[in-house]
Amino acid sequence: MPVKVMVCAAQPIGIIMQTHLSRRGAFLLFAVIVIAWGLNWTITKTLVQSVSPLWITAIRSAIATVALAMLLFARGEMIVPRRGDLPVIFVNSIFHMVAFSALVAFGLQFAAVGRSIVLGYTTPLWVMPAAWLFLGERMTPSRSLGMAVGLAGLALMFNPLAYNWADANTLAGSGCILLAALCWAVSIVYVRAHRWISTPFQLGFWQTLLATLVVSVLALLKDGVPHLEWNAQLVGLFLFSGIIGTALAYWAMATVNRSLPAVVTSLGLLATPVVGVASSAIILGEVVTADLVVAMLLILGGIAIGTIPRREKAPAQKHAPLVVES
């Protein structure tokens, strides 16, 4: 769903794609991906009106798997994953591509897109303390301040004066989105700790393939064989979500990360929720309330304060940000 927010993955020691863009080209590609990811939430909200959340996740993942296979074969980069990369394939597939994507789809059945995407992008707020506990990353003053600001925004979203706690459906939807954010945080923390052999782009096919198999089985067990009324709009929405929002995002972010500074991509990704809120208002007619805007600014501001890279001594192992939504 539109897979991040910021994921710092160790630079692979295997084959690295050689595609480089001009600065202008990288900015244009990055802008397209941010807009696509923001729109993806509105697209998912539209899809859940006629397709079950599990089948949405399964079909989108299947489309992404085919698209990634074509990309990798075209670039001559299709590989069989090494044993050392199997854990990251499993963790990223199950916690991000399965749990995050399915929970977001479940949540969007009941919650508005604007509220949901802001809640979904609280993920870095959960990554900061988890990275401190499990990876030994320092909890710097800026990270502590960022968490405090972000959590203040989260508290505002559940302010009893503005939030209807009696609405069980909305509450369930918001709960699913927050749980999705926590699942994504698990994936991010593990990705940070993983020592890559192949590139994340090369492993993307295997992650989406595993996700497709797992979610398809779950969907068959829960919902049975889908009986969809296919039309041009439904096909278009699935193709956009699977190809642009997932498959091409792997290639695009891998390319952009080598062409733009990490601080630029980190800041730019914070525009994704803004695009999501705007698209939901324009396309779906959702009302953008003042408390949502303030909460979004606090949460995104907290993320910026706590996670934007600072100038510091380069570590022994170079890192590059990787962000993938599914």
Phi and psi in degrees as GROMACS dihedral restraints (atoms count N, CA, C in turn):
[ dihedral_restraints ]
;  ai    aj    ak    al  type     phi  dphi    fc
   12    13    14    15     1    56.0    20    10
   13    14    15    16     1  -178.6    20    10
   15    16    17    18     1   -91.3    20    10
   16    17    18    19     1   121.2    20    10
   18    19    20    21     1  -118.6    20    10
   19    20    21    22     1   117.5    20    10
   21    22    23    24     1   -93.5    20    10
   22    23    24    25     1   110.8    20    10
   24    25    26    27     1  -111.1    20    10
   25    26    27    28     1   139.3    20    10
   27    28    29    30     1   -60.5    20    10
   28    29    30    31     1   140.1    20    10
   30    31    32    33     1   -63.4    20    10
   31    32    33    34     1   128.3    20    10
   33    34    35    36     1   -62.0    20    10
   34    35    36    37     1   148.1    20    10
   36    37    38    39     1   -99.5    20    10
   37    38    39    40     1     2.1    20    10
   39    40    41    42     1   -89.8    20    10
   40    41    42    43     1  -147.6    20    10
   42    43    44    45     1   -71.5    20    10
   43    44    45    46     1   134.0    20    10
   45    46    47    48     1  -115.1    20    10
   46    47    48    49     1   131.5    20    10
   48    49    50    51     1   -61.0    20    10
   49    50    51    52     1   140.7    20    10
   51    52    53    54     1   -98.1    20    10
   52    53    54    55     1     6.4    20    10
   54    55    56    57     1   -70.1    20    10
   55    56    57    58     1   125.4    20    10
   57    58    59    60     1  -130.8    20    10
   58    59    60    61     1   142.1    20    10
   60    61    62    63     1  -112.3    20    10
   61    62    63    64     1   159.3    20    10
   63    64    65    66     1   -66.8    20    10
   64    65    66    67     1   162.2    20    10
   66    67    68    69     1   -59.3    20    10
   67    68    69    70     1   -42.3    20    10
   69    70    71    72     1   -64.2    20    10
   70    71    72    73     1   -44.2    20    10
   72    73    74    75     1   -62.9    20    10
   73    74    75    76     1   -38.2    20    10
   75    76    77    78     1   -65.6    20    10
   76    77    78    79     1   -41.7    20    10
   78    79    80    81     1   -62.7    20    10
   79    80    81    82     1   -42.4    20    10
   81    82    83    84     1   -64.6    20    10
   82    83    84    85     1   -43.7    20    10
   84    85    86    87     1   -64.9    20    10
   85    86    87    88     1   -41.3    20    10
   87    88    89    90     1   -62.8    20    10
   88    89    90    91     1   -42.3    20    10
   90    91    92    93     1   -62.8    20    10
   91    92    93    94     1   -40.7    20    10
   93    94    95    96     1   -61.6    20    10
   94    95    96    97     1   -43.6    20    10
   96    97    98    99     1   -66.7    20    10
   97    98    99   100     1   -42.6    20    10
   99   100   101   102     1   -61.5    20    10
  100   101   102   103     1   -43.3    20    10
  102   103   104   105     1   -64.1    20    10
  103   104   105   106     1   -42.0    20    10
  105   106   107   108     1   -62.6    20    10
  106   107   108   109     1   -43.2    20    10
  108   109   110   111     1   -65.2    20    10
  109   110   111   112     1   -39.4    20    10
  111   112   113   114     1   -64.7    20    10
  112   113   114   115     1   -41.9    20    10
  114   115   116   117     1   -67.4    20    10
  115   116   117   118     1   -27.9    20    10
  117   118   119   120     1   -59.4    20    10
  118   119   120   121     1   -32.3    20    10
  120   121   122   123     1   -68.4    20    10
  121   122   123   124     1   -40.9    20    10
  123   124   125   126     1   -66.2    20    10
  124   125   126   127     1   -38.6    20    10
  126   127   128   129     1   -63.0    20    10
  127   128   129   130     1   -44.0    20    10
  129   130   131   132     1   -63.1    20    10
  130   131   132   133     1   -40.2    20    10
  132   133   134   135     1   -59.4    20    10
  133   134   135   136     1   -38.2    20    10
  135   136   137   138     1   -69.4    20    10
  136   137   138   139     1   -40.8    20    10
  138   139   140   141     1   -66.3    20    10
  139   140   141   142     1   -36.8    20    10
  141   142   143   144     1   -68.5    20    10
  142   143   144   145     1    -8.7    20    10
  144   145   146   147     1   -73.3    20    10
  145   146   147   148     1   -20.0    20    10
  147   148   149   150     1  -133.4    20    10
  148   149   150   151     1   -10.5    20    10
  150   151   152   153     1  -129.9    20    10
  151   152   153   154     1   142.2    20    10
  153   154   155   156     1   -67.9    20    10
  154   155   156   157     1   150.2    20    10
  156   157   158   159     1   -55.6    20    10
  157   158   159   160     1   -40.8    20    10
  159   160   161   162     1   -67.9    20    10
  160   161   162   163     1   -39.2    20    10
  162   163   164   165     1   -72.5    20    10
  163   164   165   166     1   -31.1    20    10
  165   166   167   168     1   -59.1    20    10
  166   167   168   169     1   -48.4    20    10
  168   169   170   171     1   -63.5    20    10
  169   170   171   172     1   -42.7    20    10
  171   172   173   174     1   -66.2    20    10
  172   173   174   175     1   -46.1    20    10
  174   175   176   177     1   -67.1    20    10
  175   176   177   178     1   -44.6    20    10
  177   178   179   180     1   -61.1    20    10
  178   179   180   181     1   -42.7    20    10
  180   181   182   183     1   -65.8    20    10
  181   182   183   184     1   -37.7    20    10
  183   184   185   186     1   -64.3    20    10
  184   185   186   187     1   -42.5    20    10
  186   187   188   189     1   -62.5    20    10
  187   188   189   190     1   -43.4    20    10
  189   190   191   192     1   -63.6    20    10
  190   191   192   193     1   -37.0    20    10
  192   193   194   195     1   -62.2    20    10
  193   194   195   196     1   -46.0    20    10
  195   196   197   198     1   -63.9    20    10
  196   197   198   199     1   -43.5    20    10
  198   199   200   201     1   -64.6    20    10
  199   200   201   202     1   -41.7    20    10
  201   202   203   204     1   -65.3    20    10
  202   203   204   205     1   -39.6    20    10
  204   205   206   207     1   -60.2    20    10
  205   206   207   208     1   -43.4    20    10
  207   208   209   210     1   -64.1    20    10
  208   209   210   211     1   -42.1    20    10
  210   211   212   213     1   -62.2    20    10
  211   212   213   214     1   -46.1    20    10
  213   214   215   216     1   -66.8    20    10
  214   215   216   217     1   -42.1    20    10
  216   217   218   219     1   -64.9    20    10
  217   218   219   220     1   -40.1    20    10
  219   220   221   222     1   -63.0    20    10
  220   221   222   223     1   -34.2    20    10
  222   223   224   225     1   -91.5    20    10
  223   224   225   226     1    -2.2    20    10
  225   226   227   228     1    68.7    20    10
  226   227   228   229     1    29.8    20    10
  228   229   230   231     1  -117.8    20    10
  229   230   231   232     1    12.7    20    10
  231   232   233   234     1   -68.3    20    10
  232   233   234   235     1   128.9    20    10
  234   235   236   237     1  -132.7    20    10
  235   236   237   238     1   164.8    20    10
  237   238   239   240     1   -97.7    20    10
  238   239   240   241     1   122.9    20    10
  240   241   242   243     1   -61.7    20    10
  241   242   243   244     1   142.5    20    10
  243   244   245   246     1   -76.4    20    10
  244   245   246   247     1   157.5    20    10
  246   247   248   249     1   -56.8    20    10
  247   248   249   250     1   -37.0    20    10
  249   250   251   252     1   -65.8    20    10
  250   251   252   253     1   -20.3    20    10
  252   253   254   255     1   -95.7    20    10
  253   254   255   256     1    -6.3    20    10
  255   256   257   258     1   -61.2    20    10
  256   257   258   259     1   -41.7    20    10
  258   259   260   261     1   -60.2    20    10
  259   260   261   262     1   -40.7    20    10
  261   262   263   264     1   -71.1    20    10
  262   263   264   265     1   -32.6    20    10
  264   265   266   267     1   -61.0    20    10
  265   266   267   268     1   -46.4    20    10
  267   268   269   270     1   -65.1    20    10
  268   269   270   271     1   -50.4    20    10
  270   271   272   273     1   -64.1    20    10
  271   272   273   274     1   -47.6    20    10
  273   274   275   276     1   -66.5    20    10
  274   275   276   277     1   -36.7    20    10
  276   277   278   279     1   -67.7    20    10
  277   278   279   280     1   -48.5    20    10
  279   280   281   282     1   -73.4    20    10
  280   281   282   283     1   -47.6    20    10
  282   283   284   285     1   -80.7    20    10
  283   284   285   286     1   -33.0    20    10
  285   286   287   288     1   -97.0    20    10
  286   287   288   289     1   -60.2    20    10
  288   289   290   291     1   -73.1    20    10
  289   290   291   292     1   -28.4    20    10
  291   292   293   294     1   -94.7    20    10
  292   293   294   295     1   -64.9    20    10
  294   295   296   297     1   -65.2    20    10
  295   296   297   298     1   -51.4    20    10
  297   298   299   300     1   -60.6    20    10
  298   299   300   301     1   -51.2    20    10
  300   301   302   303     1   -64.0    20    10
  301   302   303   304     1   -43.4    20    10
  303   304   305   306     1   -68.9    20    10
  304   305   306   307     1   -41.4    20    10
  306   307   308   309     1   -65.7    20    10
  307   308   309   310     1   -37.7    20    10
  309   310   311   312     1   -62.2    20    10
  310   311   312   313     1   -44.3    20    10
  312   313   314   315     1   -63.1    20    10
  313   314   315   316     1   -41.8    20    10
  315   316   317   318     1   -61.8    20    10
  316   317   318   319     1   -45.2    20    10
  318   319   320   321     1   -63.0    20    10
  319   320   321   322     1   -36.9    20    10
  321   322   323   324     1   -72.0    20    10
  322   323   324   325     1   -10.4    20    10
  324   325   326   327     1   -64.1    20    10
  325   326   327   328     1   -28.9    20    10
  327   328   329   330     1  -120.4    20    10
  328   329   330   331     1   -30.7    20    10
  330   331   332   333     1   -99.9    20    10
  331   332   333   334     1   152.0    20    10
  333   334   335   336     1   -69.5    20    10
  334   335   336   337     1   153.0    20    10
  336   337   338   339     1   -61.9    20    10
  337   338   339   340     1   -46.6    20    10
  339   340   341   342     1   -56.7    20    10
  340   341   342   343     1   -49.4    20    10
  342   343   344   345     1   -64.5    20    10
  343   344   345   346     1   -40.9    20    10
  345   346   347   348     1   -65.8    20    10
  346   347   348   349     1   -45.3    20    10
  348   349   350   351     1   -67.6    20    10
  349   350   351   352     1   -32.7    20    10
  351   352   353   354     1   -67.5    20    10
  352   353   354   355     1   -42.4    20    10
  354   355   356   357     1   -65.0    20    10
  355   356   357   358     1   -40.4    20    10
  357   358   359   360     1   -62.1    20    10
  358   359   360   361     1   -33.1    20    10
  360   361   362   363     1   -88.9    20    10
  361   362   363   364     1    18.1    20    10
  363   364   365   366     1   -81.7    20    10
  364   365   366   367     1    -2.5    20    10
  366   367   368   369     1   -47.0    20    10
  367   368   369   370     1   -48.8    20    10
  369   370   371   372     1   -60.5    20    10
  370   371   372   373     1   -25.0    20    10
  372   373   374   375     1   -65.7    20    10
  373   374   375   376     1   -31.8    20    10
  375   376   377   378     1   -84.6    20    10
  376   377   378   379     1   -25.8    20    10
  378   379   380   381     1   -68.1    20    10
  379   380   381   382     1   -38.7    20    10
  381   382   383   384     1   -57.2    20    10
  382   383   384   385     1   -54.7    20    10
  384   385   386   387     1   -68.1    20    10
  385   386   387   388     1   -32.9    20    10
  387   388   389   390     1   -66.4    20    10
  388   389   390   391     1   -40.1    20    10
  390   391   392   393     1   -66.1    20    10
  391   392   393   394     1   -34.0    20    10
  393   394   395   396     1   -66.8    20    10
  394   395   396   397     1   -43.2    20    10
  396   397   398   399     1   -72.9    20    10
  397   398   399   400     1   -43.1    20    10
  399   400   401   402     1  -104.6    20    10
  400   401   402   403     1   -22.3    20    10
  402   403   404   405     1  -111.8    20    10
  403   404   405   406     1    -6.3    20    10
  405   406   407   408     1    74.3    20    10
  406   407   408   409     1    17.4    20    10
  408   409   410   411     1   -72.0    20    10
  409   410   411   412     1   140.8    20    10
  411   412   413   414     1   -67.2    20    10
  412   413   414   415     1   137.2    20    10
  414   415   416   417     1   -90.3    20    10
  415   416   417   418     1    84.6    20    10
  417   418   419   420     1   -72.0    20    10
  418   419   420   421     1   163.9    20    10
  420   421   422   423     1   -56.4    20    10
  421   422   423   424     1   -37.0    20    10
  423   424   425   426     1   -67.8    20    10
  424   425   426   427     1   -37.5    20    10
  426   427   428   429     1   -67.9    20    10
  427   428   429   430     1   -40.6    20    10
  429   430   431   432     1   -63.6    20    10
  430   431   432   433     1   -43.4    20    10
  432   433   434   435     1   -64.4    20    10
  433   434   435   436     1   -42.2    20    10
  435   436   437   438     1   -60.9    20    10
  436   437   438   439     1   -42.1    20    10
  438   439   440   441     1   -62.8    20    10
  439   440   441   442     1   -43.0    20    10
  441   442   443   444     1   -62.8    20    10
  442   443   444   445     1   -44.3    20    10
  444   445   446   447     1   -65.3    20    10
  445   446   447   448     1   -45.0    20    10
  447   448   449   450     1   -64.2    20    10
  448   449   450   451     1   -42.0    20    10
  450   451   452   453     1   -67.8    20    10
  451   452   453   454     1   -29.6    20    10
  453   454   455   456     1   -63.9    20    10
  454   455   456   457     1   -39.5    20    10
  456   457   458   459     1   -65.7    20    10
  457   458   459   460     1   -39.3    20    10
  459   460   461   462     1   -63.8    20    10
  460   461   462   463     1   -42.5    20    10
  462   463   464   465     1   -62.0    20    10
  463   464   465   466     1   -36.6    20    10
  465   466   467   468     1   -64.2    20    10
  466   467   468   469     1   -34.9    20    10
  468   469   470   471     1   -67.0    20    10
  469   470   471   472     1   -25.0    20    10
  471   472   473   474     1  -109.6    20    10
  472   473   474   475     1    23.8    20    10
  474   475   476   477     1   -60.8    20    10
  475   476   477   478     1   122.7    20    10
  477   478   479   480     1   -56.4    20    10
  478   479   480   481     1   -25.1    20    10
  480   481   482   483     1   -76.1    20    10
  481   482   483   484     1   -20.9    20    10
  483   484   485   486     1  -117.6    20    10
  484   485   486   487     1   -14.7    20    10
  486   487   488   489     1  -111.8    20    10
  487   488   489   490     1   133.2    20    10
  489   490   491   492     1   -86.7    20    10
  490   491   492   493     1    94.1    20    10
  492   493   494   495     1   -70.6    20    10
  493   494   495   496     1   -13.9    20    10
  495   496   497   498     1   -81.5    20    10
  496   497   498   499     1   -13.0    20    10
  498   499   500   501     1   -84.5    20    10
  499   500   501   502     1    97.1    20    10
  501   502   503   504     1   -63.5    20    10
  502   503   504   505     1   -36.6    20    10
  504   505   506   507     1   -66.1    20    10
  505   506   507   508     1   -47.0    20    10
  507   508   509   510     1   -63.0    20    10
  508   509   510   511     1   -40.1    20    10
  510   511   512   513     1   -63.6    20    10
  511   512   513   514     1   -42.3    20    10
  513   514   515   516     1   -64.2    20    10
  514   515   516   517     1   -41.3    20    10
  516   517   518   519     1   -62.7    20    10
  517   518   519   520     1   -44.7    20    10
  519   520   521   522     1   -64.2    20    10
  520   521   522   523     1   -37.9    20    10
  522   523   524   525     1   -62.7    20    10
  523   524   525   526     1   -41.1    20    10
  525   526   527   528     1   -62.1    20    10
  526   527   528   529     1   -41.8    20    10
  528   529   530   531     1   -66.4    20    10
  529   530   531   532     1   -42.3    20    10
  531   532   533   534     1   -64.5    20    10
  532   533   534   535     1   -40.1    20    10
  534   535   536   537     1   -63.8    20    10
  535   536   537   538     1   -37.3    20    10
  537   538   539   540     1   -61.0    20    10
  538   539   540   541     1   -43.0    20    10
  540   541   542   543     1   -61.3    20    10
  541   542   543   544     1   -38.2    20    10
  543   544   545   546     1   -67.1    20    10
  544   545   546   547     1   -39.9    20    10
  546   547   548   549     1   -63.1    20    10
  547   548   549   550     1   -41.2    20    10
  549   550   551   552     1   -63.6    20    10
  550   551   552   553     1   -36.8    20    10
  552   553   554   555     1   -63.1    20    10
  553   554   555   556     1   -39.1    20    10
  555   556   557   558     1   -59.0    20    10
  556   557   558   559     1   -45.7    20    10
  558   559   560   561     1   -61.5    20    10
  559   560   561   562     1   -43.8    20    10
  561   562   563   564     1   -62.9    20    10
  562   563   564   565     1   -45.5    20    10
  564   565   566   567     1   -62.6    20    10
  565   566   567   568     1   -41.2    20    10
  567   568   569   570     1   -67.5    20    10
  568   569   570   571     1   -40.8    20    10
  570   571   572   573     1   -59.7    20    10
  571   572   573   574     1   -38.6    20    10
  573   574   575   576     1   -62.7    20    10
  574   575   576   577     1   -34.9    20    10
  576   577   578   579     1   -84.6    20    10
  577   578   579   580     1   -17.6    20    10
  579   580   581   582     1   -73.0    20    10
  580   581   582   583     1   141.7    20    10
  582   583   584   585     1  -100.0    20    10
  583   584   585   586     1   107.5    20    10
  585   586   587   588     1   -74.1    20    10
  586   587   588   589     1   140.2    20    10
  588   589   590   591     1  -103.4    20    10
  589   590   591   592     1   -55.4    20    10
  591   592   593   594     1   -96.2    20    10
  592   593   594   595     1   171.3    20    10
  594   595   596   597     1   -78.9    20    10
  595   596   597   598     1   153.6    20    10
  597   598   599   600     1   -55.7    20    10
  598   599   600   601     1   -36.1    20    10
  600   601   602   603     1   -63.6    20    10
  601   602   603   604     1   -42.9    20    10
  603   604   605   606     1   -65.1    20    10
  604   605   606   607     1   -31.8    20    10
  606   607   608   609     1   -85.9    20    10
  607   608   609   610     1   -11.6    20    10
  609   610   611   612     1   -57.6    20    10
  610   611   612   613     1   -40.1    20    10
  612   613   614   615     1   -59.6    20    10
  613   614   615   616     1   -44.3    20    10
  615   616   617   618     1   -69.8    20    10
  616   617   618   619     1   -31.9    20    10
  618   619   620   621     1   -68.9    20    10
  619   620   621   622     1   -45.8    20    10
  621   622   623   624     1   -70.0    20    10
  622   623   624   625     1   -32.8    20    10
  624   625   626   627     1   -63.3    20    10
  625   626   627   628     1   -47.4    20    10
  627   628   629   630     1   -62.2    20    10
  628   629   630   631     1   -43.2    20    10
  630   631   632   633     1   -60.9    20    10
  631   632   633   634     1   -42.2    20    10
  633   634   635   636     1   -61.1    20    10
  634   635   636   637     1   -44.4    20    10
  636   637   638   639     1   -64.6    20    10
  637   638   639   640     1   -45.7    20    10
  639   640   641   642     1   -65.4    20    10
  640   641   642   643     1   -48.7    20    10
  642   643   644   645     1   -69.3    20    10
  643   644   645   646     1   -34.4    20    10
  645   646   647   648     1   -62.9    20    10
  646   647   648   649     1   -42.2    20    10
  648   649   650   651     1   -63.3    20    10
  649   650   651   652     1   -45.9    20    10
  651   652   653   654     1   -61.1    20    10
  652   653   654   655     1   -41.2    20    10
  654   655   656   657     1   -66.1    20    10
  655   656   657   658     1   -40.1    20    10
  657   658   659   660     1   -64.5    20    10
  658   659   660   661     1   -41.4    20    10
  660   661   662   663     1   -67.5    20    10
  661   662   663   664     1   -39.1    20    10
  663   664   665   666     1   -87.6    20    10
  664   665   666   667     1   -44.9    20    10
  666   667   668   669     1  -110.8    20    10
  667   668   669   670     1   -12.2    20    10
  669   670   671   672     1    77.1    20    10
  670   671   672   673     1  -173.1    20    10
  672   673   674   675     1   -66.8    20    10
  673   674   675   676     1   129.4    20    10
  675   676   677   678     1   -72.7    20    10
  676   677   678   679     1   142.2    20    10
  678   679   680   681     1  -119.6    20    10
  679   680   681   682     1    87.5    20    10
  681   682   683   684     1   -98.1    20    10
  682   683   684   685     1   142.9    20    10
  684   685   686   687     1   -93.0    20    10
  685   686   687   688     1    87.2    20    10
  687   688   689   690     1   -67.4    20    10
  688   689   690   691     1   136.9    20    10
  690   691   692   693     1  -147.8    20    10
  691   692   693   694     1   175.5    20    10
  693   694   695   696     1   -60.5    20    10
  694   695   696   697     1   -39.3    20    10
  696   697   698   699     1   -65.2    20    10
  697   698   699   700     1   -45.9    20    10
  699   700   701   702     1   -63.0    20    10
  700   701   702   703     1   -43.9    20    10
  702   703   704   705     1   -61.9    20    10
  703   704   705   706     1   -44.6    20    10
  705   706   707   708     1   -61.6    20    10
  706   707   708   709     1   -42.0    20    10
  708   709   710   711     1   -64.5    20    10
  709   710   711   712     1   -43.0    20    10
  711   712   713   714     1   -66.6    20    10
  712   713   714   715     1   -41.5    20    10
  714   715   716   717     1   -64.7    20    10
  715   716   717   718     1   -42.3    20    10
  717   718   719   720     1   -61.2    20    10
  718   719   720   721     1   -48.1    20    10
  720   721   722   723     1   -66.2    20    10
  721   722   723   724     1   -41.7    20    10
  723   724   725   726     1   -77.5    20    10
  724   725   726   727     1   -40.3    20    10
  726   727   728   729     1   -87.4    20    10
  727   728   729   730     1   -57.2    20    10
  729   730   731   732     1   -73.8    20    10
  730   731   732   733     1   -48.3    20    10
  732   733   734   735     1   -76.8    20    10
  733   734   735   736     1   -16.9    20    10
  735   736   737   738     1  -123.6    20    10
  736   737   738   739     1   -65.9    20    10
  738   739   740   741     1   -63.0    20    10
  739   740   741   742     1   -55.3    20    10
  741   742   743   744     1   -66.3    20    10
  742   743   744   745     1   -22.8    20    10
  744   745   746   747     1   -62.6    20    10
  745   746   747   748     1   -35.6    20    10
  747   748   749   750     1   -60.3    20    10
  748   749   750   751     1   -51.7    20    10
  750   751   752   753     1   -65.2    20    10
  751   752   753   754     1   -44.4    20    10
  753   754   755   756     1   -62.4    20    10
  754   755   756   757     1   -47.6    20    10
  756   757   758   759     1   -70.0    20    10
  757   758   759   760     1   -34.0    20    10
  759   760   761   762     1   -62.9    20    10
  760   761   762   763     1   -38.0    20    10
  762   763   764   765     1   -73.3    20    10
  763   764   765   766     1   -46.6    20    10
  765   766   767   768     1   -62.3    20    10
  766   767   768   769     1   -39.3    20    10
  768   769   770   771     1   -62.9    20    10
  769   770   771   772     1   -23.2    20    10
  771   772   773   774     1   -92.0    20    10
  772   773   774   775     1    -6.4    20    10
  774   775   776   777     1  -112.6    20    10
  775   776   777   778     1   -17.6    20    10
  777   778   779   780     1  -127.1    20    10
  778   779   780   781     1   151.5    20    10
  780   781   782   783     1   -62.9    20    10
  781   782   783   784     1   150.7    20    10
  783   784   785   786     1   -59.3    20    10
  784   785   786   787     1   -37.2    20    10
  786   787   788   789     1   -65.2    20    10
  787   788   789   790     1   -31.8    20    10
  789   790   791   792     1   -69.4    20    10
  790   791   792   793     1   -46.8    20    10
  792   793   794   795     1   -67.6    20    10
  793   794   795   796     1   -36.5    20    10
  795   796   797   798     1   -62.7    20    10
  796   797   798   799     1   -45.4    20    10
  798   799   800   801     1   -68.5    20    10
  799   800   801   802     1   -40.9    20    10
  801   802   803   804     1   -63.3    20    10
  802   803   804   805     1   -34.4    20    10
  804   805   806   807     1   -66.1    20    10
  805   806   807   808     1   -21.9    20    10
  807   808   809   810     1   -69.8    20    10
  808   809   810   811     1   -10.7    20    10
  810   811   812   813     1   -78.3    20    10
  811   812   813   814     1   -15.0    20    10
  813   814   815   816     1   -59.0    20    10
  814   815   816   817     1   -49.3    20    10
  816   817   818   819     1   -61.3    20    10
  817   818   819   820     1   -34.1    20    10
  819   820   821   822     1   -63.0    20    10
  820   821   822   823     1   -43.6    20    10
  822   823   824   825     1   -62.5    20    10
  823   824   825   826     1   -41.5    20    10
  825   826   827   828     1   -62.5    20    10
  826   827   828   829     1   -44.8    20    10
  828   829   830   831     1   -63.9    20    10
  829   830   831   832     1   -44.1    20    10
  831   832   833   834     1   -65.1    20    10
  832   833   834   835     1   -43.4    20    10
  834   835   836   837     1   -66.4    20    10
  835   836   837   838     1   -36.1    20    10
  837   838   839   840     1   -66.7    20    10
  838   839   840   841     1   -34.4    20    10
  840   841   842   843     1   -71.7    20    10
  841   842   843   844     1   -41.2    20    10
  843   844   845   846     1   -75.4    20    10
  844   845   846   847     1   -45.2    20    10
  846   847   848   849     1   -86.1    20    10
  847   848   849   850     1   -42.4    20    10
  849   850   851   852     1  -101.2    20    10
  850   851   852   853     1    -8.9    20    10
  852   853   854   855     1    74.2    20    10
  853   854   855   856     1    22.4    20    10
  855   856   857   858     1   -68.8    20    10
  856   857   858   859     1   144.9    20    10
  858   859   860   861     1   -85.0    20    10
  859   860   861   862     1   126.9    20    10
  861   862   863   864     1   -95.4    20    10
  862   863   864   865     1   107.2    20    10
  864   865   866   867     1   -86.0    20    10
  865   866   867   868     1   160.9    20    10
  867   868   869   870     1   -63.3    20    10
  868   869   870   871     1   -39.5    20    10
  870   871   872   873     1   -66.5    20    10
  871   872   873   874     1   -32.0    20    10
  873   874   875   876     1   -67.3    20    10
  874   875   876   877     1   -43.0    20    10
  876   877   878   879     1   -62.2    20    10
  877   878   879   880     1   -46.8    20    10
  879   880   881   882     1   -63.8    20    10
  880   881   882   883     1   -43.9    20    10
  882   883   884   885     1   -61.6    20    10
  883   884   885   886     1   -41.9    20    10
  885   886   887   888     1   -62.3    20    10
  886   887   888   889     1   -43.2    20    10
  888   889   890   891     1   -64.3    20    10
  889   890   891   892     1   -39.2    20    10
  891   892   893   894     1   -67.3    20    10
  892   893   894   895     1   -45.5    20    10
  894   895   896   897     1   -64.7    20    10
  895   896   897   898     1   -48.1    20    10
  897   898   899   900     1   -68.0    20    10
  898   899   900   901     1   -35.2    20    10
  900   901   902   903     1   -64.6    20    10
  901   902   903   904     1   -41.6    20    10
  903   904   905   906     1   -62.8    20    10
  904   905   906   907     1   -40.5    20    10
  906   907   908   909     1   -63.1    20    10
  907   908   909   910     1   -43.6    20    10
  909   910   911   912     1   -61.5    20    10
  910   911   912   913     1   -44.6    20    10
  912   913   914   915     1   -63.7    20    10
  913   914   915   916     1   -41.3    20    10
  915   916   917   918     1   -88.8    20    10
  916   917   918   919     1   -19.5    20    10
  918   919   920   921     1  -124.5    20    10
  919   920   921   922     1   -13.9    20    10
  921   922   923   924     1   -64.2    20    10
  922   923   924   925     1   129.8    20    10
  924   925   926   927     1   -58.6    20    10
  925   926   927   928     1   137.6    20    10
  927   928   929   930     1  -104.4    20    10
  928   929   930   931     1   162.9    20    10
  930   931   932   933     1   -69.9    20    10
  931   932   933   934     1   123.0    20    10
  933   934   935   936     1  -153.9    20    10
  934   935   936   937     1   168.9    20    10
  936   937   938   939     1   -61.5    20    10
  937   938   939   940     1   132.3    20    10
  939   940   941   942     1   -64.2    20    10
  940   941   942   943     1   133.3    20    10
  942   943   944   945     1   -72.0    20    10
  943   944   945   946     1   169.4    20    10
  945   946   947   948     1   -64.3    20    10
  946   947   948   949     1   -34.2    20    10
  948   949   950   951     1  -112.0    20    10
  949   950   951   952     1   120.9    20    10
  951   952   953   954     1   -67.3    20    10
  952   953   954   955     1   141.8    20    10
  954   955   956   957     1  -120.9    20    10
  955   956   957   958     1   152.5    20    10
  957   958   959   960     1  -137.0    20    10
  958   959   960   961     1   135.2    20    10
  960   961   962   963     1   -69.2    20    10
  961   962   963   964     1   138.6    20    10
  963   964   965   966     1  -129.6    20    10
  964   965   966   967     1   127.2    20    10
  966   967   968   969     1  -128.6    20    10
  967   968   969   970     1   125.8    20    10
  969   970   971   972     1  -136.3    20    10
  970   971   972   973     1   129.9    20    10
  972   973   974   975     1  -111.3    20    10
  973   974   975   976     1   152.2    20    10
